[in-house]
Amino acid sequence: MDARRINDISREIVGAAIEVHRGLGPGLLESAYEQCLCHGLSIRSISFRRQVELPVIYKGVKLECGYRADLIVDECVIVEVKAVEKLLPIHDAQLMTYLKLLEFKLGLLINFHVPLVKDGIKRIVRGLEDG
């Protein structure tokens, strides 16, 4: 998928996240935000998969390690939903690992536990050119 399409999907996800945060504000559990974000994506007719298992392949062996991506949107963007005081480097590392496992180029960390959700959104890019 080309960079322009990936960036368009990213903008739609951010728009849906902003709507969710406007409606609910901070203070809920991640699972509530995730479900509402899924509803927002559905309204926008954007395909997604939720709680997607991510196998780890080590030395040719597929290992089921219990890793799950919160959302895979339009088969090109991984979204990790958070409701934490602040995003930490471990959250970046988690999403970067998921990008590598799925060979995706873009992931979004969305932290809903902030006054303005735009301040809680972080793009993690792995080889994506602007488009």
N, C-alpha and C positions, 0 to 999 in steps of 0.2 A: 504494500500500500504506500502511496506517495506521501510526502511530508505535508503537503497542503491538506489532504484528507485527514490525516492524523491531527493536525492543528485545528481543523474545523470541528472535529469530534471533541477535542479538548475544550474548545470554547463552549460547546453545547453542555458538556459536563459541568464546567464552572458555572454557567448560567443556571443550570438545574440546582447546583449546590447553593448558590446565592438565594434562590427562591425558597429552598428548604430552610435555610438559616433565617431568612426574613420571617417565615411562618412560625418557626419553633424557637429560635434563639438558642443560646448555649444552655448546657445543664442536663441534657438527656444522655442516655447510653449510646454507644457507637451503633448498636444493632438498630435502634430507632432511626437514627440518621441514615443508615444504610438502606433500610426499607423505604424510607421517604424519598431518598435519592433514586432508588429503583423506580418508584412510582413516577417521579419527575422525568426520568429517561423514557419510560413507557409513554407518557403523555406526548413526548417529543418524537415518538416512533423511532427511538434509537435502540438497537439490539444490545443486549448485555447478558452475561452469565454471572451468577452470584455464588460466592463461596466455592471457588474453583480449586480443586485439589491440584497441587503442584508436585509431581514426583521429582526426586533428585536422581540423576543418573551418575553413578560413580564407577569408573573402570568398567563401563559397559553393562552395569547392573542397575536396573530400575529399583529404587528404594522408596517405599512409602513412608515418609517422615512426618506426615501430618501438617505440612505447609498448605495454606489456603490463601488465595488472593481474594480479597473482598469482592471486587468486581472486575470483570474483563468486558470492556465496552467496545462494541463493533469490531471485535477481534483485533484491536490495534492499540488500545490504551488500558493499562492496569490502574485501578483506583483503589487506594487504601484509605479507609475511613477511620478517623481518629476522633476521640473526645477526651483530649488530655490538656493539662495546663500549658505545655509547650511541646513542640516537636523537637525530638532529640536526634543526634547523629545515628542512633540505632534504627530509627524509623527510616532514614535515608538508606542505610545499608540494607535493611529488609527489602525495601522496594527495588533497589538496584539488583539485589539477588534474584528477585522475582522476574525482573526484566531479562536478566541473563538466562534464567531457566526457561523462559518462554520465547527468548530471542525477539523481544519487543523493543521498540525504540523509545517509548514515552510512558511514564507513569505519573500519576498525581497523588500526592499526599493531601488529604483534605481534613483539617482539624476544625471541628465544629465548636470546640470549647473556647471560643474567642469572641470579643465584642463584634468584630467585623470579619466575616468568613474570608474575605479577600486577603486578609492578613494571615490566614491559616492555611493558605493553599501554596503548595510547593511543587514545582515541576521537576521531575528527575528525568534527565535525557541521556540516552545511550545511543549516540550516532545518528541523531535526527538533524537534518538541515532545515533552516527556516524556509517556509513556503507560503 
